[in-house]
Amino acid sequence: MDRRIRLACTAATVIPFAVMAAACSSSTPPATPKASATAAATPAIPAAPASGTLTETGSSVMFPLVSEWQAGYTAKYPGIKISTASTNSGTGITDAGQGLVNLGTADAYMNASDTAQYPTLENIPVGVDAIEVIYNLPGLSAPLNLSGTVLAQIYQGKITTWNDPAIAKLNPGVTLPSSTIVTIHRADSSGSTVLFAQYLNAQDPTDWPSSLISSTPTWPTVAGSLAETGSGSMVSTAGATPNSIAYVGVSYSAQIAAAKLSAAALANAAGKYATATPAALTAAVDSFPTAPANGAESLIDTKAAAGYPITGYEYAIVNTTQSSTTQADILQNFLYWAITTGSSSSYLGKVGFVALPKATFDVAVNLITSISG
C-alpha cells in the first residue's frame, strides 16, 4: 500500500485515563450480548495484568467502537494503555502480520493470500456490522430502493442518471432527478469495499464478476467518479457532492445524518428491501449457518425477508503467538471483555452493531483462548 494513503488516513489516539473514566462513568450496568456469554461455561480467561500496553490499527468502520472500548476497558484496568489508529482493514491485517501492532481490525475475514502470507494470524469475530449505501439527493424523503444489479451497473458506468428506468422501476411513484450520478469508492485497502463488492457479485455476477471482489479492485472507468481514503472521507465527500453515491459502515450513521445524506433500502436474496437497522442485521446473521472454527464466514445477501443484505462480522486480527505471556494475557482479557461487556447495548448501540450470536460467540472464545505467549 502507498505510504501516503496510510499516513493520510491514520488517526492515532492514546486517551488519558482521567478522560476515559469521565467519559465512561455510568450508573447502568453492562448487559450481556444476546445471552451468549451466559449460555456456556465461563472460559479460563487470564486476569488483566497490572500494567501493559495494547496497540491497534485497522478498519475505519471499527474505529468508533474500538475508541469506545478503549475508554471503557482502561477505565476498569487503568494500568493498561491502549493506542488505536483508524487506517483500513488491509493495514490492520498487514501490521498485525508484521508484528507492528498487537491487534488489527478488519471488516472482512482474511483471504487466501493473507492466510498464506501470515499463517499464524487468526480472524476473531467481535461483532456484526453493515455497510450502507448512501446518496446525496436532498429532495427525496423516503429511502430509495436499490438492488445489487442496479448498483453494479451504476459503478460500471452503465447507469449514469438518477432517473434511469432501472432505478425508477424499483421506486414507483418517486420523482427522480435527471442529474448525473457521481460514484464514490474507497482508494485504500478496504474491507468495506470487499463486502460491497461481494453483494454486487452475489446479485449480479455478470455486471460485477468475482475478479472485482477485492479490498483494492481495479475500478471500472466511470466519468466523474471519486476515490476517497477512509470511511470519514467517504461521508464528507458525499455530503459535499450533490447527486453522489457511496458506501460506508453503519457506525458512521451520525455523520451521515449530519451531512444530510440518506441511506438506501437494499434488495436481499428474498427480493425484499431492508435498511441497516439492528433488527435487520440480526435477521441476516441468524439466517446463516454456524460460523466455522476459524471464524471466517460471509453474511452477504441473506435470504431472510427482513434481513439486511450487506451484513458481516467485524474481525480482530491477531497473531496466535504473542511476544510474551503478559502480552497474550492482555489480548485474551481485552478481547473477551470486548465480546461480553463491550458488546452490551451501551457500546454497540452507539455504532449500530449487534452482538455475536451464541454459536459465533463460542467460536470467538475458542479463538481467543488459543492465543499464547
C-alpha positions as CSV (number, residue, x, y, z in Angstrom):
1,M,0.0,0.0,0.0
2,D,1.1,3.5,-0.8
3,R,2.6,5.0,2.3
4,R,0.9,8.4,1.6
5,I,-2.5,6.7,1.7
6,R,-1.8,5.1,5.0
7,L,-0.5,8.3,6.7
8,A,-3.4,10.3,5.3
9,C,-6.0,8.1,6.9
10,T,-4.3,7.5,10.3
11,A,-5.9,9.0,13.4
12,A,-3.9,7.7,16.3
13,T,-5.2,8.2,19.8
14,V,-4.0,7.4,23.3
15,I,-6.6,8.7,25.7
16,P,-5.5,9.6,29.3
17,F,-7.2,7.5,32.0
18,A,-8.8,10.5,33.6
19,V,-10.6,11.4,30.4
20,M,-11.6,7.9,29.8
21,A,-13.0,7.4,33.3
22,A,-15.1,10.6,33.0
23,A,-16.4,9.5,29.5
24,C,-17.4,6.1,30.7
25,S,-19.0,6.8,34.1
26,S,-22.5,5.4,34.1
27,S,-24.9,4.0,36.6
28,T,-26.2,1.4,34.2
29,P,-24.6,-2.0,34.5
30,P,-23.5,-3.6,31.2
31,A,-25.8,-6.1,29.6
32,T,-24.7,-9.5,28.2
33,P,-24.7,-9.7,24.4
34,K,-27.7,-11.8,23.2
35,A,-27.3,-14.0,26.3
36,S,-24.3,-15.7,24.6
37,A,-21.9,-15.1,27.4
38,T,-24.2,-16.9,29.9
39,A,-25.1,-19.7,27.6
40,A,-21.8,-21.5,28.0
41,A,-19.4,-22.2,30.9
42,T,-17.1,-19.3,31.7
43,P,-13.8,-19.9,29.9
44,A,-10.5,-19.7,31.5
45,I,-9.6,-16.2,30.5
46,P,-6.5,-14.8,32.3
47,A,-6.8,-11.7,34.5
48,A,-5.7,-8.4,33.1
49,P,-2.0,-7.8,34.2
50,A,-1.4,-4.8,36.5
51,S,0.3,-2.9,33.6
52,G,0.9,-3.2,29.9
53,T,0.2,-1.9,26.5
54,L,-2.0,-2.8,23.6
55,T,-1.7,-1.4,20.1
56,E,-4.4,-1.5,17.5
57,T,-4.9,-0.3,13.9
58,G,-7.2,-1.2,11.0
59,S,-10.8,-0.8,10.0
60,S,-12.1,2.8,10.0
61,V,-15.6,1.2,10.4
62,M,-14.4,-0.4,13.6
63,F,-12.6,2.7,14.8
64,P,-15.6,4.4,16.6
65,L,-16.3,1.2,18.5
66,V,-12.7,0.5,19.3
67,S,-12.4,4.0,20.7
68,E,-15.4,3.3,23.0
69,W,-13.8,0.0,24.0
70,Q,-10.5,1.8,24.7
71,A,-12.2,4.2,27.1
72,G,-14.3,1.5,28.8
73,Y,-11.6,-1.1,29.2
74,T,-8.9,1.3,30.5
75,A,-11.4,2.8,33.0
76,K,-11.6,-0.7,34.5
77,Y,-8.0,-1.5,34.1
78,P,-6.0,1.8,34.3
79,G,-2.7,0.0,34.2
80,I,-3.3,-1.0,30.6
81,K,-2.6,1.7,28.0
82,I,-4.3,1.2,24.6
83,S,-3.4,3.1,21.4
84,T,-5.7,3.0,18.4
85,A,-5.4,4.1,14.8
86,S,-8.0,4.5,12.1
87,T,-6.4,3.2,8.9
88,N,-8.1,0.5,6.9
89,S,-8.7,-3.3,7.0
90,G,-5.7,-4.0,4.8
91,T,-3.4,-2.2,7.1
92,G,-4.9,-3.9,10.1
93,I,-4.0,-7.3,8.6
94,T,-0.6,-6.3,7.4
95,D,0.5,-4.6,10.6
96,A,-0.7,-7.5,12.7
97,G,1.1,-9.9,10.5
98,Q,4.3,-8.0,10.6
99,G,4.2,-7.6,14.4
100,L,3.8,-3.8,14.2
101,V,0.7,-3.9,16.3
102,N,-0.8,-6.4,18.8
103,L,-4.3,-6.2,17.2
104,G,-5.5,-5.5,13.8
105,T,-9.2,-4.9,12.9
106,A,-10.9,-5.7,9.6
107,D,-14.4,-5.6,8.1
108,A,-13.8,-8.8,6.2
109,Y,-12.0,-12.0,7.1
110,M,-8.6,-12.7,5.6
111,N,-8.4,-14.0,2.1
112,A,-6.3,-17.0,0.9
113,S,-3.4,-14.7,0.1
114,D,-3.4,-13.2,3.6
115,T,-3.5,-16.5,5.3
116,A,-0.7,-17.9,3.1
117,Q,1.5,-14.8,3.9
118,Y,0.6,-14.7,7.6
119,P,-0.2,-18.3,8.6
120,T,-0.1,-17.6,12.4
121,L,-2.8,-14.9,12.2
122,E,-6.4,-15.7,13.1
123,N,-9.8,-14.0,12.4
124,I,-11.8,-13.5,15.6
125,P,-15.4,-12.3,15.1
126,V,-16.1,-9.5,17.6
127,G,-19.4,-8.0,16.3
128,V,-21.9,-7.8,13.5
129,D,-22.0,-4.7,11.3
130,A,-23.4,-3.5,8.0
131,I,-22.3,-1.4,5.0
132,E,-24.8,1.2,4.0
133,V,-25.2,2.7,0.5
134,I,-25.6,6.5,1.0
135,Y,-26.6,9.1,-1.5
136,N,-26.9,12.9,-1.8
137,L,-30.4,13.6,-3.1
138,P,-31.9,16.1,-0.7
139,G,-35.3,16.3,-2.4
140,L,-36.2,12.7,-1.6
141,S,-37.7,11.9,1.8
142,A,-38.1,8.1,1.9
143,P,-35.1,5.7,1.4
144,L,-34.6,4.8,-2.3
145,N,-34.8,1.1,-3.1
146,L,-31.7,-0.2,-4.8
147,S,-30.5,-3.6,-5.8
148,G,-27.1,-5.2,-6.4
149,T,-27.7,-5.2,-10.1
150,V,-28.6,-1.5,-10.2
151,L,-25.5,-0.7,-8.0
152,A,-23.3,-2.8,-10.2
153,Q,-24.4,-1.0,-13.3
154,I,-24.0,2.4,-11.6
155,Y,-20.5,1.6,-10.6
156,Q,-19.8,0.1,-14.1
157,G,-21.0,3.3,-15.7
158,K,-23.9,1.6,-17.4
159,I,-26.5,3.6,-15.4
160,T,-25.5,7.2,-15.4
161,T,-28.5,9.3,-14.3
162,W,-30.7,9.1,-11.2
163,N,-33.9,8.8,-13.3
164,D,-32.7,5.8,-15.3
165,P,-35.6,3.4,-15.9
166,A,-33.9,0.7,-13.9
167,I,-33.8,2.9,-10.8
168,A,-37.3,4.2,-11.5
169,K,-38.7,0.6,-11.7
170,L,-37.5,-0.1,-8.2
171,N,-39.1,3.2,-6.9
172,P,-42.6,3.5,-8.3
173,G,-44.2,6.9,-7.7
174,V,-40.9,8.6,-6.8
175,T,-39.9,11.6,-8.9
176,L,-36.2,11.1,-9.6
177,P,-33.9,13.9,-10.8
178,S,-32.3,13.6,-14.2
179,S,-28.9,14.6,-12.8
180,T,-25.8,12.6,-13.4
181,I,-24.8,10.1,-10.7
182,V,-21.3,10.7,-9.2
183,T,-19.9,7.5,-7.8
184,I,-17.5,7.5,-4.9
185,H,-15.4,4.5,-3.9
186,R,-12.5,3.8,-1.5
187,A,-9.0,4.5,-2.6
188,D,-7.3,2.4,0.1
189,S,-7.3,-1.3,1.1
190,S,-10.8,-1.5,2.4
191,G,-12.8,-4.4,3.9
192,S,-15.9,-2.3,3.3
193,T,-15.1,-2.5,-0.4
194,V,-14.9,-6.3,-0.1
195,L,-18.4,-6.5,1.4
196,F,-19.8,-4.1,-1.1
197,A,-18.3,-6.0,-4.0
198,Q,-19.5,-9.3,-2.6
199,Y,-23.0,-8.0,-2.5
200,L,-22.8,-6.8,-6.1
201,N,-21.4,-10.1,-7.3
202,A,-23.9,-12.1,-5.4
203,Q,-26.8,-10.3,-7.1
204,D,-25.2,-9.7,-10.5
205,P,-22.1,-11.8,-11.3
206,T,-22.3,-10.7,-14.9
207,D,-22.0,-7.0,-14.2
208,W,-19.8,-7.4,-11.2
209,P,-17.6,-10.5,-11.7
210,S,-15.7,-12.2,-8.9
211,S,-12.5,-10.6,-10.2
212,L,-13.8,-7.3,-8.8
213,I,-14.1,-8.7,-5.3
214,S,-11.1,-7.2,-3.6
215,S,-10.1,-4.7,-1.0
216,T,-8.4,-2.8,-3.8
217,P,-10.2,-3.7,-7.1
218,T,-9.4,-2.2,-10.4
219,W,-12.5,0.0,-10.5
220,P,-14.3,0.4,-13.9
221,T,-13.7,3.7,-15.5
222,V,-16.7,6.0,-14.8
223,A,-16.7,9.6,-15.8
224,G,-16.5,11.9,-12.8
225,S,-16.0,9.2,-10.2
226,L,-14.2,10.0,-7.0
227,A,-11.9,7.9,-4.8
228,E,-11.5,8.6,-1.0
229,T,-9.4,7.2,1.8
230,G,-11.2,6.1,4.9
231,S,-14.9,6.0,5.9
232,G,-14.9,9.5,7.2
233,S,-13.8,10.9,3.9
234,M,-16.4,8.8,2.1
235,V,-19.1,10.6,4.1
236,S,-17.7,14.1,3.9
237,T,-17.1,13.9,0.2
238,A,-20.6,12.5,-0.4
239,G,-22.0,15.3,1.7
240,A,-20.2,17.9,-0.4
241,T,-21.1,16.4,-3.7
242,P,-24.7,16.7,-4.9
243,N,-26.1,13.6,-6.8
244,S,-23.3,11.4,-5.4
245,I,-23.5,7.8,-4.2
246,A,-21.1,6.0,-1.8
247,Y,-20.9,3.1,0.7
248,V,-19.8,3.3,4.3
249,G,-20.2,1.4,7.6
250,V,-23.3,1.8,9.7
251,S,-21.0,3.1,12.5
252,Y,-21.0,6.4,10.7
253,S,-24.7,6.9,10.8
254,A,-24.4,10.1,12.9
255,Q,-22.0,11.6,10.4
256,I,-24.3,10.5,7.6
257,A,-27.2,12.3,9.2
258,A,-25.2,15.4,9.9
259,A,-24.1,15.6,6.3
260,K,-27.8,15.4,5.3
261,L,-27.3,12.2,3.4
262,S,-29.7,9.3,3.0
263,A,-29.2,5.5,3.2
264,A,-30.8,3.2,0.7
265,A,-33.0,0.2,1.3
266,L,-31.3,-2.7,-0.4
267,A,-32.7,-5.8,-2.0
268,N,-31.9,-9.1,-0.4
269,A,-31.9,-12.6,-1.8
270,A,-35.6,-12.9,-0.8
271,G,-36.5,-10.0,-3.1
272,K,-37.3,-7.7,-0.2
273,Y,-35.8,-4.3,0.7
274,A,-34.3,-3.5,4.0
275,T,-32.3,-0.8,5.7
276,A,-29.5,-1.4,8.1
277,T,-31.4,-1.5,11.4
278,P,-30.3,-3.7,14.3
279,A,-33.3,-5.9,13.7
280,A,-32.4,-6.3,10.1
281,L,-28.8,-7.2,11.0
282,T,-30.0,-9.8,13.5
283,A,-32.3,-11.3,10.9
284,A,-29.5,-11.5,8.5
285,V,-26.9,-13.1,10.7
286,D,-29.4,-15.6,12.2
287,S,-30.2,-16.8,8.6
288,F,-26.7,-18.2,8.1
289,P,-25.1,-21.4,9.4
290,T,-22.9,-21.5,12.4
291,A,-19.6,-19.8,11.7
292,P,-16.7,-22.3,11.1
293,A,-14.0,-22.9,13.6
294,N,-11.7,-20.2,12.1
295,G,-14.5,-17.6,12.3
296,A,-14.4,-16.8,8.6
297,E,-18.0,-16.6,7.2
298,S,-19.8,-14.4,4.7
299,L,-23.1,-12.9,5.7
300,I,-23.8,-11.4,2.3
301,D,-27.2,-11.4,0.5
302,T,-29.3,-13.0,3.2
303,K,-32.4,-15.0,2.2
304,A,-34.3,-13.7,5.3
305,A,-37.1,-11.4,4.1
306,A,-36.4,-8.9,6.9
307,G,-32.6,-9.2,6.7
308,Y,-30.2,-6.5,5.5
309,P,-28.0,-7.9,2.7
310,I,-24.6,-6.2,3.3
311,T,-24.1,-7.6,6.7
312,G,-20.8,-9.0,8.0
313,Y,-18.7,-9.9,11.1
314,E,-16.2,-7.4,12.2
315,Y,-12.9,-9.1,13.0
316,A,-10.0,-8.8,15.4
317,I,-6.8,-10.0,13.5
318,V,-4.2,-11.3,16.0
319,N,-1.2,-13.5,16.0
320,T,-1.8,-16.7,17.9
321,T,1.8,-16.4,19.3
322,Q,2.5,-13.2,21.2
323,S,5.9,-11.9,22.3
324,S,5.3,-12.8,25.9
325,T,2.8,-14.4,28.3
326,T,1.9,-10.9,29.6
327,Q,1.0,-9.7,26.1
328,A,-1.0,-12.8,25.4
329,D,-2.9,-12.3,28.7
330,I,-3.7,-8.7,27.8
331,L,-5.0,-9.7,24.4
332,Q,-7.1,-12.5,25.8
333,N,-8.6,-10.4,28.6
334,F,-9.3,-7.4,26.3
335,L,-10.9,-9.4,23.5
336,Y,-13.1,-11.4,25.9
337,W,-14.2,-8.2,27.6
338,A,-15.0,-6.8,24.1
339,I,-17.4,-9.6,23.2
340,T,-19.1,-9.6,26.6
341,T,-19.1,-6.2,28.5
342,G,-18.0,-4.4,25.3
343,S,-20.9,-5.9,23.4
344,S,-23.6,-4.5,25.6
345,S,-26.1,-2.1,24.1
346,S,-24.3,0.8,25.8
347,Y,-21.4,0.1,23.4
348,L,-22.9,-1.4,20.3
349,G,-25.9,0.8,20.3
350,K,-23.7,3.8,19.6
351,V,-22.4,2.4,16.4
352,G,-25.4,0.4,15.1
353,F,-23.7,-3.0,15.5
354,V,-25.3,-6.1,17.0
355,A,-23.7,-8.7,19.2
356,L,-22.5,-12.1,18.1
357,P,-25.0,-14.9,18.0
358,K,-24.3,-17.6,20.6
359,A,-22.6,-20.1,18.2
360,T,-20.3,-17.5,16.8
361,F,-19.6,-16.2,20.3
362,D,-18.4,-19.7,21.2
363,V,-16.2,-19.8,18.1
364,A,-14.7,-16.4,19.1
365,V,-14.0,-17.6,22.6
366,N,-12.1,-20.7,21.3
367,L,-10.0,-18.5,19.1
368,I,-9.3,-16.0,21.9
369,T,-8.2,-18.8,24.3
370,S,-5.8,-20.1,21.6
371,I,-3.6,-17.0,21.9
372,S,-0.4,-17.8,23.8
373,G,2.9,-16.1,24.5
